[in-house]
């Protein structure tokens, strides 16, 4: 699991949990790195759509994850707002 392709909002909670487990971290440990309570981190992990971009970037940093953006060779049709 060195590379994950995030294409839909529904994937993000699954990826956050998988990345945390891959690092051998508990929710409490990640929360401690972020300076928040475990319950708040648990909510962020399961409902990342409710947090700011800054907060989600902080979660990725706490998990030791780099984010790489790349252009597709051929653009897909724009996703509907309901997907987000």
Secondary structure as GFF3:
##gff-version 3
##sequence-region A 1 84
A	DSSP	alpha_helix	9	22	.	.	.	ID=ss1
A	DSSP	alpha_helix	27	34	.	.	.	ID=ss2
A	DSSP	alpha_helix	38	46	.	.	.	ID=ss3
A	DSSP	three_ten_helix	48	50	.	.	.	ID=ss4
A	DSSP	alpha_helix	53	62	.	.	.	ID=ss5
A	DSSP	three_ten_helix	81	83	.	.	.	ID=ss6
###
